[in-house]
Amino acid sequence: MTVEVCVKGAVGAPDTLGDCPFSQRVLLTLEEKKVPYEMKLVDLSNKPEWFLKISPEGKVPVFNSGDGKWIADSDVITQVIEEKFPTPSLVTPPEYASVGSKIFPSFVKFLKSKDASDGSEKALLDELQALDEHLKAHGPYINGENVSATDLSLGPKLFHLQVALEHFKGWKIPENLTSVHAYTKALFSRESFVKTKPAKEHLIAGWAPKVNA
């Protein structure tokens, strides 16, 4: 039985891997565990019938561990993968599981903000500062030497943050957050990440309608 995962095809190029950080999280988990899988790209602007049958809400990622049952939600999917393929373990200790969890919503708010004085930039900086302090104390990854589930969730979101904010706002993570810079460099250069990340132009195309709304 084949492990299958449906992920977003790129905006304007649906036969190419798209820019969904939640899809990438699932792909990273499979890659880090060396689980062979079949990837199905879905054109979310023109959802095929077969896809809507397995994902009635029309959302990606959806995952089938080989038993024919399709499951949605990257939190649930990564948990199932961990249970079914326990080695290497990617379990993050509960006390570290929420590290960095507010970075993505803070980034989205700042990215879409049209008002420089609305506090959204400071809110994002505060979250990045907190991550930097955690990594200084416990790094190089969230749980020390080894990559864990929280890194695989946070990594794609930080990649989106880096590419989209530089493109749309000319904004970069401040240089003084040295641990965050070392962390993104380490994560983004992992073989699993290089293999599963979207091309920058597809990421920008994915965000453009939301930014220009």
Buried (B, 14 or more C-beta within 10 A) or exposed (E): EEBBBBBBBBBEBBEEBBBBBBBBBBBBBBBBBEBEBEBBBBBBEEBEEEBEEBBEEEBBBBBBBEEEEBBBBBEEBBBBBBEEBEEEEBBBEEEBBEBBEBBBEBBBBBBBBEEEEEEBBEBBBBBBBBBBEBBEEBBBBBBEEEBBBBBBBBBBBBBBBBBBBBBBEEBEBEEEBEBBBBBBEBBBEBEBBEEBBBBBBBBBBBBBEEBEE
